[in-house]
Amino acid sequence: MRRIVGEDPDFSSLGEEMWRMVKGLYPICRSITGEGLRETLRVIGEHIPLRTRELPTGKRVLDWTIPMEWNVREAFVENSRGERVIDFEDHNLHLLGYSHPLDAKMGLAELKKHLHTLPDHPDWIPYRTSYYDDNWGFCLSQNQLEGLPEDSYHVRIDTTLEEGHLSYGECIFPGEVEDEVLLSCHACHPSMCNDNLSGIALTTALGKLLSEMPSRRFTYHLLFAPATIGAIAWLSENLDRVGRVRHGLVVTCVGDPGHMTYKRSRRGTARIDRAVELILRESGEEYEVMDFSPWGYDERQYCSPGFDMEVGSLTRSSHGRYPEYHTSADDLDLVRPEHLSDSLRKYLAVIDVLENDRKYLNTVARGEPQLGRRGLYRAVGGGTSEERMLSLLWVLNLSDGDYGLMDIAKRSGLPFRVIREAAGELLKTDLLREI
């Protein structure tokens, strides 16, 4: 049986390491294009061997077109005394994403037409964008807005919208077969820790662990791309290889205290769906499984009808279903090392299932084989380990060529690890052979 890592990982240490990566990336102003995205990819490349691709503005990618590249130098609103009442330097969520350049003076009434708040959470700044509409704006807390008096305001947005490139990064760890496991996360959001950075940190940590695997059955393909347009661009550029992807997960929102949530692939019964649900059931913890819907993260691109890839999304709190989602409250206090490490543990358990799920044939299928003379019936003090004996018998009984180890674990109710170890013991005898 294949071990997915050489030694048991120190998950506490890995959780701290992932959190430090989140903290380091937090200040960077990312978007679907631009230097912030490139800087983020450079940081990832310091940890794993990342190859960066850049597609030029105007390039056609499926039904979309690569947009103009957007970069920010500064953006602020100041009052008549020259005091900055809203400043991009204070928090990069203050600026509406993809705001066009502007240098103008206006009254409060005109300014308010371009201000965005969250009245239900008066201390939080919302995250808003205008990628494909020519617009400008600022985001601020409701309390900030209510504190703005009638005045003449100077609005300065020093941004560029020019022909440039869209960037994405990918890292491939070859396996024994070309069949791929895709691990995809979006790398475009500005300062939000759970929705964006937690997925980046966990996928990077997985990359490090995958690079240390003694052997890999599957080829692992890690993708860091802007949401929606980045995944579409990657699909468009890889039409000749997307058929290799046998299983996949979209990785995001894995650092908050919520319970694990799995969104199934479009197929609903794909092997990745069954593997994740098996691991969540075995955890003994609260979890939720949702059917696929064409709304959320990039699973909706991979599961679009023309691709229909076996890709689900494994998160903690899910898309739009926690109060801090797409706000300034999605910060370093929300994402914690212990939640990151718990999510990593479950991702590794899913990979363990994918790597070790096999179908076998019981070579002595007529009647129960004699385990004692093969050294498999180990009496201890007049008894035996019931779980171990059950696992051996379940593997033998269901190894008829139709059931894999994952199926046996689900039907028996025993942990996959126990079923995997039982198969390993039986393979050392003449009772089991791999199909």
Residue pairs with C-beta under 8 A, 6 or more apart in sequence:
1 356
1 420
1 421
1 423
1 424
2 214
2 215
2 217
2 355
2 356
3 213
3 214
4 209
4 213
4 348
4 351
4 352
4 355
5 209
5 212
5 213
5 348
6 212
6 213
6 214
9 209
9 344
9 348
11 341
11 342
11 344
11 345
12 337
12 338
12 341
14 205
14 340
14 341
14 344
15 336
15 337
15 338
15 339
15 340
15 341
15 342
15 344
16 337
17 205
18 198
18 201
18 202
18 204
18 205
18 255
18 337
18 340
18 341
18 344
19 201
19 255
19 332
19 335
19 336
19 337
19 340
21 43
21 47
21 197
21 200
21 201
21 204
22 193
22 197
22 198
22 200
22 201
22 255
22 332
22 335
22 340
23 332
24 43
25 40
25 43
25 197
25 200
25 201
26 191
26 193
26 197
26 331
26 332
27 92
27 191
28 36
28 39
28 40
28 190
28 191
29 36
29 72
29 88
29 92
29 190
29 191
30 36
30 37
30 40
30 187
30 188
30 189
30 190
30 196
31 37
31 70
31 97
31 98
31 129
31 188
31 190
31 226
32 67
32 70
32 131
32 166
32 188
32 226
32 227
32 228
32 229
32 230
33 66
33 67
33 68
33 69
33 70
33 164
33 165
33 166
33 167
33 226
34 69
34 70
34 71
34 72
34 164
35 71
36 71
36 190
37 167
37 187
37 188
37 226
38 52
38 167
40 187
40 200
40 224
41 50
41 52
41 167
41 168
41 169
41 187
41 224
44 50
44 169
44 187
44 200
44 204
44 224
45 52
45 169
47 204
47 207
47 208
48 171
48 204
48 207
48 208
48 211
48 222
49 171
49 211
50 169
50 170
50 171
50 224
51 169
51 170
51 171
51 172
52 167
52 168
52 169
53 167
53 168
53 169
53 170
53 237
54 165
54 166
54 167
55 61
55 66
55 165
55 166
55 233
55 237
56 66
56 163
56 164
56 165
57 66
57 67
57 68
57 69
57 162
57 163
57 164
57 165
57 166
58 65
58 66
58 163
59 65
59 66
60 236
61 229
61 232
61 233
61 235
61 236
61 237
62 232
62 235
62 236
63 232
64 229
64 232
64 233
66 165
66 166
66 229
66 233
67 131
67 132
67 166
67 229
68 161
68 162
68 163
68 164
69 160
69 161
69 162
69 163
69 164
69 165
69 166
70 97
70 98
70 159
70 160
70 161
71 159
71 160
72 88
72 92
72 95
72 158
72 159
73 158
73 159
73 160
74 88
74 89
74 156
74 158
75 87
75 88
75 94
75 95
75 99
75 138
75 156
75 157
75 158
75 159
76 84
76 86
76 87
76 88
76 89
76 155
76 156
77 84
77 85
77 86
77 87
77 111
77 138
77 153
77 154
77 155
77 156
78 84
78 85
78 153
78 154
78 156
79 85
79 151
79 152
79 153
79 154
80 151
80 152
80 153
85 144
85 148
85 153
86 94
86 138
86 140
86 144
87 94
88 94
88 95
91 125
91 191
91 328
92 190
92 191
93 125
93 126
93 127
93 139
93 190
93 191
93 192
93 327
93 328
94 125
94 138
94 139
94 140
95 137
95 138
95 139
95 157
95 159
96 114
96 116
96 128
96 129
96 130
96 135
96 136
96 137
96 138
96 139
97 127
97 128
97 129
97 130
97 131
97 190
98 129
98 130
98 131
98 135
98 161
99 130
99 135
99 136
99 137
99 157
99 159
100 134
100 135
100 136
100 157
100 159
100 161
101 157
101 158
101 159
101 160
101 161
102 136
102 155
102 156
102 157
103 155
103 156
103 157
104 154
104 155
105 152
105 153
105 154
105 155
106 152
106 153
106 155
107 150
107 151
107 152
107 153
108 148
108 149
108 150
108 151
108 153
111 148
111 153
111 155
112 145
114 136
114 137
114 138
115 137
115 138
115 139
115 140
115 145
116 126
116 128
116 137
116 138
116 139
116 140
117 126
117 139
117 140
117 141
117 142
117 144
117 145
118 124
118 125
118 126
118 141
118 142
118 327
119 142
121 142
121 323
121 327
121 329
122 141
122 142
122 143
122 146
123 141
123 142
123 143
124 141
124 324
124 327
124 328
124 329
125 139
125 140
125 141
125 327
125 328
126 139
126 326
126 327
126 328
127 139
127 189
127 190
127 192
127 326
127 327
127 328
128 137
128 139
130 136
130 137
131 229
136 157
141 328
166 226
166 229
166 230
166 233
167 226
168 187
168 223
168 224
168 225
168 226
168 230
168 233
168 234
169 187
169 223
169 224
169 225
170 221
170 222
170 223
170 224
170 234
171 207
171 221
171 222
172 219
172 220
172 221
172 222
173 207
173 210
173 211
173 213
173 216
173 219
173 220
173 222
174 216
174 219
175 216
175 217
175 218
175 219
175 220
176 215
176 216
176 217
176 218
177 217
177 218
177 219
178 219
178 244
179 218
179 219
179 244
179 246
180 218
180 219
180 220
180 221
180 241
180 244
180 245
180 246
180 248
181 218
181 219
181 220
181 221
181 245
181 246
181 247
181 248
181 351
181 354
182 221
182 223
182 245
182 247
182 248
182 249
182 302
182 309
182 311
183 203
183 206
183 220
183 221
183 222
183 223
183 248
183 249
183 251
184 222
184 223
184 225
184 231
184 248
184 249
184 250
184 251
184 298
184 302
184 311
185 196
185 199
185 200
185 202
185 203
185 223
185 224
185 250
185 251
185 252
186 196
186 199
186 225
186 226
186 227
186 230
186 231
186 252
186 297
186 298
187 196
187 200
187 224
187 225
187 226
187 230
188 196
188 225
188 226
188 227
188 230
189 195
189 196
189 197
189 227
191 328
191 331
192 326
192 327
192 330
192 331
193 255
193 330
193 331
193 332
193 334
193 335
194 252
194 253
194 254
194 255
194 256
194 316
194 317
194 322
194 324
194 325
194 330
194 334
194 335
195 252
195 253
195 325
195 326
195 330
196 252
197 255
197 335
198 252
198 253
198 254
198 255
198 256
198 335
198 340
198 343
199 251
199 252
199 253
199 254
200 224
201 255
201 340
202 251
202 254
202 255
202 340
202 343
202 344
202 347
203 222
203 224
203 251
205 344
206 222
206 344
206 347
206 348
206 351
207 220
207 222
209 348
210 216
210 220
210 351
216 355
217 354
217 355
218 246
218 247
218 354
218 355
219 244
221 245
223 231
223 234
225 231
225 233
225 234
225 298
227 297
227 298
228 298
228 301
230 298
231 298
231 301
231 302
232 301
235 242
235 301
235 302
235 307
242 307
242 309
245 302
245 309
245 310
245 311
246 271
246 310
247 270
247 271
247 272
247 275
247 310
247 311
247 354
248 272
248 302
248 309
248 310
248 311
248 312
249 272
249 276
249 311
249 312
249 313
249 314
249 347
249 350
250 297
250 298
250 299
250 302
250 311
250 312
250 313
250 314
251 313
251 314
251 347
252 297
252 313
252 315
253 315
253 316
253 317
253 318
253 319
253 322
254 314
254 315
254 316
254 339
254 340
254 343
254 344
254 347
255 316
255 334
255 335
255 336
255 339
255 340
255 343
256 316
256 317
256 322
256 324
256 334
256 335
256 339
257 316
257 334
257 336
257 339
258 316
258 317
258 322
259 285
259 286
259 287
259 288
259 316
260 280
260 283
260 285
260 286
260 287
260 288
260 314
260 315
260 316
260 343
260 346
261 287
261 288
261 289
261 290
261 314
261 315
261 316
261 317
261 318
261 321
262 273
262 276
262 277
262 280
262 287
262 288
262 289
262 290
262 312
262 313
262 314
262 315
263 290
263 291
263 292
263 293
263 296
263 299
263 312
263 313
263 314
263 315
263 318
264 270
264 273
264 289
264 290
264 291
264 292
264 312
265 272
265 273
265 292
265 299
265 303
265 309
265 310
265 311
265 312
266 292
266 303
266 305
266 308
267 273
267 308
267 310
268 291
268 292
270 310
270 312
271 310
271 354
271 357
271 406
272 310
272 311
272 312
272 350
272 354
273 310
273 312
274 406
274 410
275 350
275 353
275 354
275 357
275 406
276 312
276 314
276 350
277 289
278 353
278 406
278 409
278 410
278 416
279 346
279 349
279 350
279 353
279 416
280 287
280 289
280 346
281 287
282 349
282 409
282 415
282 416
283 346
288 318
290 318
292 299
292 303
292 312
293 300
294 300
294 303
294 304
295 319
296 313
296 318
296 319
297 313
297 319
299 311
299 312
299 313
301 307
302 309
302 311
303 309
303 311
314 343
314 346
314 347
314 350
316 339
316 343
317 325
319 325
320 326
323 329
324 330
324 331
324 334
349 416
352 416
352 417
352 420
353 406
353 416
356 405
356 416
356 420
357 404
357 405
357 406
358 404
358 405
358 423
358 434
358 435
359 399
359 401
359 402
359 403
359 404
359 434
359 435
360 395
360 399
360 405
360 423
360 426
360 427
360 432
360 433
360 434
360 435
361 399
361 400
361 401
361 432
361 433
361 434
361 435
362 369
362 396
362 397
362 399
362 400
362 431
362 432
363 430
363 431
363 432
363 433
364 430
364 431
365 400
368 393
368 396
369 396
369 431
371 377
371 392
374 429
374 430
374 431
375 429
376 392
376 425
376 426
376 429
377 384
377 389
378 384
378 385
378 388
387 414
387 418
388 418
388 422
390 412
390 414
391 412
391 414
391 418
391 419
391 421
391 422
392 422
392 425
392 426
394 408
394 411
394 412
394 414
394 419
394 422
395 405
395 408
395 419
395 422
395 423
395 426
395 432
396 426
396 431
396 432
398 407
398 408
398 411
399 408
399 423
399 432
401 435
403 411
405 416
405 419
405 420
405 423
406 416
408 419
409 415
409 416
409 418
409 419
412 419
423 432
426 432
427 433
427 434
